[in-house]
Amino acid sequence: MKKTKTLLLIVTLAITLPNIALASGGVSEFTEPLEKFADLLGGPWIKAIGCLGFIIAGASLAFGRTTLDDHIQKVLWIIIALSFVLAASSFVSNFFGFSGAIL
């Protein structure tokens, strides 16, 4: 019972007085790698890879529909979805000038 009261007191103090919670104010060590990753996803190579993946997987599904296994068809649909996302993220960052939706 005493442990529960002590824990409740600590949680209440941490919520009501966040200055003494010893929380640091910045996450600057995480922003630089994320910015590099967002710049990588907005480059011209990703647009080309996304378009080629979309075309190749779409053609494979269109022309080999009867001969492909069910699992391979699911993998090709996943490739189409991922290549669409890659190409769309590149187009969005180029048109609107921001890449917040990519991450």
HUWOLIN-V685545 format. One record per backbone hydrogen bond with DSSP energy under -1.0 kcal/mol. NH is the residue of the N-H (numbers start at 1). CO is the residue of the C=O. E is the energy in kcal/mol with one decimal. If there is no record, write none. Layout:
nh=NH co=CO e=E
nh=NH co=CO e=E
This chain:
nh=5 co=1 e=-1.8
nh=6 co=2 e=-2.1
nh=7 co=3 e=-2.5
nh=8 co=4 e=-2.4
nh=9 co=5 e=-2.2
nh=10 co=6 e=-2.3
nh=11 co=7 e=-2.5
nh=12 co=8 e=-2.3
nh=13 co=9 e=-2.4
nh=14 co=10 e=-2.3
nh=15 co=11 e=-2.0
nh=16 co=12 e=-2.6
nh=17 co=13 e=-2.5
nh=20 co=17 e=-1.2
nh=21 co=18 e=-1.2
nh=30 co=27 e=-1.7
nh=34 co=30 e=-1.3
nh=35 co=31 e=-2.2
nh=36 co=32 e=-2.1
nh=37 co=33 e=-2.1
nh=38 co=34 e=-2.4
nh=39 co=35 e=-2.3
nh=40 co=36 e=-2.0
nh=41 co=37 e=-2.0
nh=43 co=40 e=-1.1
nh=47 co=43 e=-1.2
nh=48 co=44 e=-2.0
nh=49 co=45 e=-2.8
nh=50 co=46 e=-2.6
nh=51 co=47 e=-2.2
nh=52 co=48 e=-2.6
nh=53 co=49 e=-2.6
nh=54 co=50 e=-2.1
nh=55 co=51 e=-2.3
nh=56 co=52 e=-2.9
nh=57 co=53 e=-2.3
nh=58 co=54 e=-1.9
nh=59 co=55 e=-2.5
nh=60 co=56 e=-2.2
nh=61 co=57 e=-2.1
nh=62 co=58 e=-2.4
nh=63 co=59 e=-2.7
nh=64 co=60 e=-1.6
nh=68 co=64 e=-1.6
nh=73 co=69 e=-2.0
nh=74 co=70 e=-1.7
nh=75 co=71 e=-2.1
nh=76 co=72 e=-2.4
nh=77 co=73 e=-2.1
nh=78 co=74 e=-1.9
nh=79 co=75 e=-2.3
nh=80 co=76 e=-2.3
nh=81 co=77 e=-2.2
nh=82 co=78 e=-2.6
nh=83 co=79 e=-2.6
nh=84 co=80 e=-2.1
nh=85 co=81 e=-2.1
nh=86 co=82 e=-2.5
nh=87 co=83 e=-2.4
nh=88 co=84 e=-2.5
nh=89 co=85 e=-2.5
nh=90 co=86 e=-1.6
nh=91 co=87 e=-2.1
nh=92 co=88 e=-2.7
nh=93 co=89 e=-2.1
nh=94 co=90 e=-1.6
nh=95 co=91 e=-2.6
nh=96 co=92 e=-2.5
